[in-house]
């Protein structure tokens, strides 16, 4: 039986980068799907938020449970490195709001296909449609048993299976079992970045609309978080970066059986007084314009009529027919639209916040402190970052560092 130098279990972002950086014809990546990087296709709304262009200090602040754990990994392989790797292989990139990096094509498939091409051009072997069932270590060798009765052995092993977010991509949590069987501790299962379900049904008609807001989250009438950013209305609630980044805070209070509401300020640049004055001036100057058309100044076009229906105001009314009571109602709801949270949709989470305990992993190599020559990378590691490309970069960086650590021992 062939004894490989390294077995990489899982062909997501971290596993792909491990394979590329190993560049070793005596190492092999095992992937259960028929293609590598399947989850990449679902990131960034199907566009793939490749990474974030901020510096390491910003990254450190952007991870729950503290990002200092990843400082060595980021120093070894960072945003400029993944961008250079992709661009030198034909995938051009661009920087958007909040330093988020996307492919110029706006297609996640461009990133996936480019990474697959780079892996194919490396010396590391790849075996698809291979579902790992069991991993054990005996006599300094790892033995990996697969669904097709195949068995693989290696000196080193990289666990890059991901967590249990997006199970349809193959991330079904089996990595937790493998790590636990090898002696590791798995933290309590918790979703990371997830959308929320809202009680108010009228917003379901706003599906697909995105808007920048300032939000305040209240639990049992007490303010627990404030943030600013974009939200996206879904078929049953709201998502978007600012919701995803606060979903764990929301979930914490829901689990305490507290009543959670979200107040949306859709006119952050105006105070109540300034907005009221602006409305009065505009209503006077544009007296023959309909209120529905006028509200396009503050709201996306498709949202105006639904917003007015919610307020029980006839959307065909012209501005000089809007009375003071209606004007105040419009003002108050532009400044504070209250939505009631029913649940955090953990099954739709983009990442998981649980995984192998960090204290059991050496952050300088991502080698296990419990099992020699075992490396644990990517989303399988406890904790996650905020939305914006940080989690994908963590996957690239930890995968690359583990591979570097192994190469140094093989040389």
KEVEX-949053 format. One record per residue (C-alpha): x, z, y; residue number from 1; residue in one letter. Coordinates in Angstrom, 1 decimal, padded with zeros to 4 digits. Last residue first. Layout:
<nodes>
NODE    east      up   north  rolo  marnu
NODE       X       Z       Y   NUM      a
...
</nodes>
This chain:
<nodes>
NODE    east      up   north  rolo  marnu
NODE   012.5   003.3   018.9   411      x
NODE   009.6   004.6   017.0   410      x
NODE   009.5   007.9   018.9   409      x
NODE   009.5   006.2   022.3   408      x
NODE   006.8   003.8   021.0   407      x
NODE   004.6   006.7   020.1   406      x
NODE   004.7   008.3   023.6   405      x
NODE   004.2   004.9   025.2   404      x
NODE   001.1   004.3   023.1   403      x
NODE  -000.4   007.7   024.0   402      x
NODE   000.3   007.0   027.7   401      x
NODE  -001.4   003.6   027.6   400      x
NODE  -004.5   005.0   026.0   399      x
NODE  -004.6   007.8   028.5   398      x
NODE  -004.3   005.5   031.4   397      x
NODE  -006.7   002.8   030.3   396      x
NODE  -009.4   005.4   029.4   395      x
NODE  -008.9   007.4   032.6   394      x
NODE  -009.2   004.1   034.5   393      x
NODE  -012.5   003.4   032.9   392      x
NODE  -013.7   006.9   033.9   391      x
NODE  -012.7   006.5   037.5   390      x
NODE  -014.4   003.2   038.1   389      x
NODE  -016.9   004.4   040.7   388      x
NODE  -019.1   007.1   039.1   387      x
NODE  -017.7   010.6   038.9   386      x
NODE  -015.2   011.6   036.3   385      x
NODE  -015.6   013.0   032.8   384      x
NODE  -014.8   016.1   030.7   383      x
NODE  -013.6   016.8   027.2   382      x
NODE  -011.4   014.0   025.7   381      x
NODE  -013.2   011.5   023.4   380      x
NODE  -013.9   009.5   026.6   379      x
NODE  -010.4   008.1   026.5   378      x
NODE  -007.6   009.5   024.3   377      x
NODE  -006.7   011.7   021.4   376      x
NODE  -003.3   011.3   019.7   375      x
NODE  -002.4   012.6   016.3   374      x
NODE   001.4   012.6   015.5   373      x
NODE   001.4   016.4   014.8   372      x
NODE  -002.0   018.0   014.4   371      x
NODE  -003.0   021.1   016.4   370      x
NODE  -001.4   020.4   019.8   369      x
NODE  -002.8   016.9   019.6   368      x
NODE  -000.9   014.2   021.4   367      x
NODE  -002.1   013.1   024.8   366      x
NODE   001.6   012.6   025.9   365      x
NODE   002.1   014.8   029.0   364      x
NODE  -001.5   016.1   028.9   363      x
NODE  -000.8   017.8   025.5   362      x
NODE  -004.2   018.2   023.8   361      x
NODE  -005.8   021.4   022.4   360      x
NODE  -006.4   022.9   025.8   359      x
NODE  -008.4   019.8   026.7   358      x
NODE  -011.1   020.7   024.2   357      x
NODE  -012.2   017.6   022.2   356      x
NODE  -015.4   016.2   023.7   355      x
NODE  -018.1   016.8   026.2   354      x
NODE  -018.9   015.2   029.5   353      x
NODE  -020.3   012.1   028.0   352      x
NODE  -020.4   008.7   029.8   351      x
NODE  -023.1   006.2   031.0   350      x
NODE  -026.0   008.4   030.1   349      x
NODE  -029.2   006.7   028.9   348      x
NODE  -029.9   009.2   026.1   347      x
NODE  -029.3   012.0   028.6   346      x
NODE  -032.2   010.9   030.8   345      x
NODE  -032.2   013.9   033.1   344      x
NODE  -035.8   015.3   033.2   343      x
NODE  -039.0   015.6   035.2   342      x
NODE  -037.5   015.5   038.7   341      x
NODE  -040.0   015.6   041.6   340      x
NODE  -039.4   013.3   044.5   339      x
NODE  -039.7   014.2   048.2   338      x
NODE  -039.2   011.6   050.9   337      x
NODE  -037.6   013.4   053.8   336      x
NODE  -036.5   011.4   056.8   335      x
NODE  -038.5   008.3   056.2   334      x
NODE  -041.2   010.6   054.9   333      x
NODE  -041.4   012.6   058.2   332      x
NODE  -041.3   009.5   060.4   331      x
NODE  -044.1   007.7   058.5   330      x
NODE  -046.3   010.9   058.6   329      x
NODE  -045.5   011.3   062.3   328      x
NODE  -046.6   007.7   063.0   327      x
NODE  -049.8   008.2   060.9   326      x
NODE  -050.8   011.4   062.8   325      x
NODE  -049.9   009.7   066.2   324      x
NODE  -052.2   006.7   065.5   323      x
NODE  -051.1   003.3   064.2   322      x
NODE  -053.4   000.6   065.7   321      x
NODE  -050.9  -000.5   068.3   320      x
NODE  -048.5  -001.2   065.5   319      x
NODE  -050.7  -003.7   063.6   318      x
NODE  -052.4  -002.6   060.5   317      x
NODE  -051.8  -004.8   057.4   316      x
NODE  -050.0  -002.0   055.5   315      x
NODE  -053.1   000.2   055.6   314      x
NODE  -051.7   003.8   055.5   313      x
NODE  -052.4   006.0   052.5   312      x
NODE  -048.8   007.4   052.6   311      x
NODE  -048.1   006.1   049.1   310      x
NODE  -049.6   002.8   050.0   309      x
NODE  -047.3   002.7   053.0   308      x
NODE  -044.2   003.2   050.8   307      x
NODE  -045.4   000.6   048.4   306      x
NODE  -045.9  -001.9   051.3   305      x
NODE  -042.4  -001.2   052.7   304      x
NODE  -040.4  -001.2   049.4   303      x
NODE  -040.3  -004.9   048.8   302      x
NODE  -038.7  -005.5   052.2   301      x
NODE  -036.0  -003.0   051.8   300      x
NODE  -036.6  -000.1   054.2   299      x
NODE  -035.6   000.8   057.8   298      x
NODE  -036.1  -002.4   059.9   297      x
NODE  -038.3  -003.7   057.1   296      x
NODE  -040.7  -001.1   058.4   295      x
NODE  -041.9  -003.5   061.1   294      x
NODE  -043.2  -006.0   058.7   293      x
NODE  -045.4  -003.4   056.9   292      x
NODE  -046.5  -001.9   060.2   291      x
NODE  -047.8  -005.3   061.3   290      x
NODE  -046.5  -006.7   064.6   289      x
NODE  -048.9  -007.0   067.5   288      x
NODE  -047.7  -003.9   069.4   287      x
NODE  -044.0  -004.9   069.3   286      x
NODE  -042.8  -003.2   072.5   285      x
NODE  -045.1  -000.2   072.2   284      x
NODE  -044.6   000.4   068.5   283      x
NODE  -040.9   000.0   069.0   282      x
NODE  -040.7   002.6   071.8   281      x
NODE  -042.8   005.1   069.8   280      x
NODE  -040.8   004.5   066.6   279      x
NODE  -037.5   005.0   068.4   278      x
NODE  -038.7   008.3   070.0   277      x
NODE  -039.8   009.6   066.6   276      x
NODE  -036.5   008.5   065.1   275      x
NODE  -034.6   010.3   067.8   274      x
NODE  -036.6   013.5   067.4   273      x
NODE  -036.3   013.5   063.6   272      x
NODE  -032.6   012.8   063.9   271      x
NODE  -031.5   009.2   063.2   270      x
NODE  -028.4   007.9   061.4   269      x
NODE  -029.6   009.3   058.1   268      x
NODE  -032.7   007.1   058.0   267      x
NODE  -033.5   007.1   054.3   266      x
NODE  -033.3   010.8   053.9   265      x
NODE  -034.2   011.5   050.3   264      x
NODE  -035.3   014.9   049.1   263      x
NODE  -034.8   015.5   045.4   262      x
NODE  -036.9   018.2   043.6   261      x
NODE  -036.0   020.5   040.8   260      x
NODE  -038.3   023.2   039.4   259      x
NODE  -036.2   025.7   037.4   258      x
NODE  -036.4   026.0   033.6   257      x
NODE  -032.8   027.1   033.4   256      x
NODE  -032.1   023.8   031.5   255      x
NODE  -033.6   022.0   034.6   254      x
NODE  -031.0   023.8   036.8   253      x
NODE  -028.0   022.6   034.8   252      x
NODE  -029.5   019.1   034.4   251      x
NODE  -029.6   018.6   038.2   250      x
NODE  -026.0   019.6   038.5   249      x
NODE  -025.1   017.3   035.6   248      x
NODE  -027.0   014.5   037.2   247      x
NODE  -025.2   014.8   040.6   246      x
NODE  -022.7   011.9   040.2   245      x
NODE  -025.3   009.8   038.4   244      x
NODE  -027.7   010.2   041.3   243      x
NODE  -025.2   009.3   044.0   242      x
NODE  -023.9   006.3   042.0   241      x
NODE  -027.3   004.7   041.2   240      x
NODE  -030.3   006.0   039.2   239      x
NODE  -033.9   006.8   040.0   238      x
NODE  -037.1   007.1   038.0   237      x
NODE  -039.3   005.5   035.5   236      x
NODE  -038.8   001.7   035.7   235      x
NODE  -035.7   002.3   037.8   234      x
NODE  -035.1   002.8   041.5   233      x
NODE  -031.4   002.4   042.5   232      x
NODE  -029.7   005.0   044.7   231      x
NODE  -026.7   004.5   047.0   230      x
NODE  -024.7   007.2   048.6   229      x
NODE  -024.7   010.5   050.4   228      x
NODE  -024.6   014.0   048.9   227      x
NODE  -026.2   017.5   049.2   226      x
NODE  -026.4   020.0   046.4   225      x
NODE  -028.0   023.4   045.4   224      x
NODE  -030.7   023.9   048.1   223      x
NODE  -033.1   026.6   047.0   222      x
NODE  -036.8   025.7   046.6   221      x
NODE  -036.8   026.5   042.9   220      x
NODE  -033.9   024.1   042.5   219      x
NODE  -033.4   021.8   045.5   218      x
NODE  -031.3   018.6   045.6   217      x
NODE  -030.6   017.1   049.0   216      x
NODE  -030.0   013.4   049.5   215      x
NODE  -028.6   011.1   052.1   214      x
NODE  -029.6   007.6   051.3   213      x
NODE  -028.4   004.1   050.8   212      x
NODE  -031.0   001.8   049.2   211      x
NODE  -031.3  -000.1   045.9   210      x
NODE  -034.5  -001.8   044.7   209      x
NODE  -034.5  -002.8   041.0   208      x
NODE  -037.7  -001.0   040.1   207      x
NODE  -039.8  -000.2   043.2   206      x
NODE  -043.1  -000.3   041.3   205      x
NODE  -042.0   002.8   039.3   204      x
NODE  -041.8   004.6   042.7   203      x
NODE  -045.6   005.0   042.6   202      x
NODE  -045.5   007.1   039.5   201      x
NODE  -044.2   010.3   041.2   200      x
NODE  -042.9   012.5   038.3   199      x
NODE  -039.3   011.2   038.3   198      x
NODE  -037.0   010.5   035.4   197      x
NODE  -033.3   010.9   036.1   196      x
NODE  -030.3   008.6   035.5   195      x
NODE  -027.2   009.8   033.7   194      x
NODE  -023.5   010.4   034.4   193      x
NODE  -022.0   013.0   032.0   192      x
NODE  -024.1   014.0   029.0   191      x
NODE  -023.5   017.3   027.4   190      x
NODE  -022.7   018.2   023.7   189      x
NODE  -021.0   021.6   023.7   188      x
NODE  -017.3   021.3   023.3   187      x
NODE  -015.6   020.0   020.2   186      x
NODE  -012.8   022.1   018.7   185      x
NODE  -010.1   020.3   016.6   184      x
NODE  -009.1   020.9   013.0   183      x
NODE  -008.7   017.4   011.6   182      x
NODE  -012.4   017.4   010.4   181      x
NODE  -013.3   018.3   014.0   180      x
NODE  -011.5   015.3   015.4   179      x
NODE  -013.1   012.9   012.8   178      x
NODE  -016.5   014.4   013.5   177      x
NODE  -016.2   014.1   017.3   176      x
NODE  -015.0   010.5   016.8   175      x
NODE  -018.3   009.8   015.0   174      x
NODE  -020.1   010.4   018.3   173      x
NODE  -022.2   007.2   018.3   172      x
NODE  -020.1   005.0   020.5   171      x
NODE  -020.8   001.8   018.6   170      x
NODE  -022.2  -000.2   021.5   169      x
NODE  -025.7   000.8   020.7   168      x
NODE  -024.6   004.4   020.9   167      x
NODE  -024.4   004.0   024.7   166      x
NODE  -023.0   007.5   025.3   165      x
NODE  -021.7   009.3   022.2   164      x
NODE  -018.1   009.8   023.0   163      x
NODE  -015.3   007.1   022.8   162      x
NODE  -013.7   006.1   019.5   161      x
NODE  -010.1   006.2   020.8   160      x
NODE  -008.4   008.4   018.1   159      x
NODE  -004.8   007.3   017.9   158      x
NODE  -003.0   007.9   014.6   157      x
NODE   000.7   008.0   013.8   156      x
NODE   002.5   007.7   010.4   155      x
NODE  -000.1   005.4   008.9   154      x
NODE  -002.3   004.8   005.9   153      x
NODE  -005.3   002.5   005.5   152      x
NODE  -008.0   002.5   002.9   151      x
NODE  -010.6  -000.3   002.3   150      x
NODE  -013.8   000.6   000.4   149      x
NODE  -015.8  -001.6   002.8   148      x
NODE  -017.0   001.5   004.7   147      x
NODE  -013.5   002.7   005.6   146      x
NODE  -011.2   005.4   004.5   145      x
NODE  -008.3   006.4   006.8   144      x
NODE  -005.3   008.3   005.4   143      x
NODE  -002.8   009.8   007.9   142      x
NODE   000.6   010.5   006.6   141      x
NODE   002.8   013.5   007.0   140      x
NODE   002.2   014.6   003.4   139      x
NODE  -001.5   014.5   003.8   138      x
NODE  -003.7   013.9   006.8   137      x
NODE  -007.4   013.0   006.6   136      x
NODE  -009.8   010.6   008.2   135      x
NODE  -013.2   009.6   006.9   134      x
NODE  -015.8   006.9   007.4   133      x
NODE  -014.1   004.3   009.6   132      x
NODE  -016.3   001.2   010.1   131      x
NODE  -014.3  -002.1   010.0   130      x
NODE  -016.2  -005.0   011.4   129      x
NODE  -013.0  -006.0   013.3   128      x
NODE  -009.4  -005.7   012.3   127      x
NODE  -006.8  -006.1   015.0   126      x
NODE  -003.0  -006.4   014.6   125      x
NODE  -000.5  -005.3   017.3   124      x
NODE   002.0  -008.0   018.2   123      x
NODE   000.4  -008.8   021.5   122      x
NODE  -001.2  -012.2   022.4   121      x
NODE  -004.5  -011.2   020.7   120      x
NODE  -004.5  -008.0   022.7   119      x
NODE  -004.0  -009.9   026.0   118      x
NODE  -006.8  -012.3   025.1   117      x
NODE  -009.2  -009.4   024.2   116      x
NODE  -008.4  -007.9   027.6   115      x
NODE  -009.2  -011.2   029.3   114      x
NODE  -012.5  -011.6   027.4   113      x
NODE  -013.7  -008.1   028.3   112      x
NODE  -012.8  -008.4   032.0   111      x
NODE  -014.6  -011.8   032.3   110      x
NODE  -017.5  -010.5   030.2   109      x
NODE  -018.1  -007.8   032.9   108      x
NODE  -019.3  -010.7   035.2   107      x
NODE  -019.1  -010.4   039.0   106      x
NODE  -016.8  -013.5   038.8   105      x
NODE  -014.4  -011.8   041.4   104      x
NODE  -013.9  -009.0   038.9   103      x
NODE  -014.7  -005.6   040.3   102      x
NODE  -012.7  -002.8   042.0   101      x
NODE  -014.5   000.1   043.7   100      x
NODE  -012.7   001.2   046.9    99      x
NODE  -015.7   003.0   048.2    98      x
NODE  -017.4  -000.3   049.0    97      x
NODE  -015.8  -003.4   047.3    96      x
NODE  -012.4  -004.4   046.2    95      x
NODE  -011.9  -007.8   044.5    94      x
NODE  -010.4  -009.0   041.2    93      x
NODE  -009.1  -012.2   039.6    92      x
NODE  -009.1  -012.4   035.8    91      x
NODE  -006.5  -015.1   034.9    90      x
NODE  -004.0  -013.2   032.8    89      x
NODE  -001.8  -012.2   035.7    88      x
NODE  -004.9  -010.9   037.4    87      x
NODE  -005.9  -008.6   034.5    86      x
NODE  -002.5  -007.0   034.1    85      x
NODE  -001.9  -006.7   037.8    84      x
NODE  -005.3  -005.0   038.2    83      x
NODE  -004.6  -002.7   035.3    82      x
NODE  -001.2  -001.7   036.8    81      x
NODE  -002.5  -001.3   040.4    80      x
NODE  -005.1   001.2   039.1    79      x
NODE  -002.6   003.4   037.2    78      x
NODE  -000.3   003.5   034.2    77      x
NODE   002.4   006.2   034.0    76      x
NODE   001.4   008.2   037.0    75      x
NODE  -002.2   008.1   035.9    74      x
NODE  -001.3   009.5   032.5    73      x
NODE   000.9   012.2   034.1    72      x
NODE  -001.9   013.2   036.5    71      x
NODE  -004.7   013.3   033.8    70      x
NODE  -005.0   017.1   033.4    69      x
NODE  -004.9   017.4   037.2    68      x
NODE  -008.4   015.9   037.1    67      x
NODE  -010.3   019.2   037.2    66      x
NODE  -013.3   020.3   035.1    65      x
NODE  -015.3   017.4   036.6    64      x
NODE  -013.0   014.6   037.7    63      x
NODE  -013.0   013.1   041.2    62      x
NODE  -010.6   015.5   042.8    61      x
NODE  -007.7   014.4   040.6    60      x
NODE  -008.7   010.8   041.3    59      x
NODE  -008.4   011.4   045.1    58      x
NODE  -004.9   012.8   044.6    57      x
NODE  -004.0   009.8   042.4    56      x
NODE  -004.8   007.2   045.1    55      x
NODE  -008.0   005.3   045.7    54      x
NODE  -008.3   001.7   044.4    53      x
NODE  -011.0   002.5   041.8    52      x
NODE  -011.1   000.8   038.4    51      x
NODE  -012.8  -002.0   036.5    50      x
NODE  -016.4  -001.5   037.8    49      x
NODE  -017.7  -004.0   035.2    48      x
NODE  -020.3  -006.5   036.5    47      x
NODE  -023.0  -005.6   034.0    46      x
NODE  -024.4  -002.8   036.2    45      x
NODE  -020.9  -001.5   036.6    44      x
NODE  -020.4  -001.0   032.9    43      x
NODE  -022.6  -002.5   030.2    42      x
NODE  -020.2  -005.3   029.1    41      x
NODE  -017.3  -002.9   028.9    40      x
NODE  -019.1  -001.1   026.1    39      x
NODE  -018.4  -004.1   023.7    38      x
NODE  -014.7  -003.8   024.3    37      x
NODE  -013.6  -005.5   021.0    36      x
NODE  -015.8  -007.8   019.0    35      x
NODE  -017.6  -007.7   015.6    34      x
NODE  -018.1  -004.0   015.9    33      x
NODE  -016.5  -001.2   013.8    32      x
NODE  -013.0  -001.6   015.3    31      x
NODE  -009.7  -000.8   013.6    30      x
NODE  -006.5  -001.4   015.6    29      x
NODE  -003.4  -002.0   013.7    28      x
NODE   000.3  -001.1   013.9    27      x
NODE   003.3  -002.6   012.1    26      x
NODE   003.3  -005.7   014.3    25      x
NODE   003.8  -003.5   017.4    24      x
NODE   002.8  -004.2   020.9    23      x
NODE   002.2  -000.5   021.4    22      x
NODE   001.2  -001.1   025.0    21      x
NODE  -001.5  -003.7   024.2    20      x
NODE  -002.9  -001.7   021.2    19      x
NODE  -003.1   001.5   023.3    18      x
NODE  -004.8  -000.5   026.1    17      x
NODE  -007.4  -001.8   023.7    16      x
NODE  -008.0   001.6   022.2    15      x
NODE  -008.6   003.1   025.7    14      x
NODE  -011.0   000.4   026.8    13      x
NODE  -013.0   000.3   023.5    12      x
NODE  -011.5  -000.8   020.2    11      x
NODE  -011.8   002.4   018.1    10      x
NODE  -009.5   004.0   015.7     9      x
NODE  -005.9   003.0   016.4     8      x
NODE  -003.6   003.3   013.3     7      x
NODE   000.1   003.5   014.0     6      x
NODE   003.3   002.9   012.1     5      x
NODE   001.5   001.3   009.2     4      x
NODE   002.1   002.2   005.6     3      x
NODE   001.2  -000.9   003.5     2      x
NODE   000.0   000.0   000.0     1      x
</nodes>
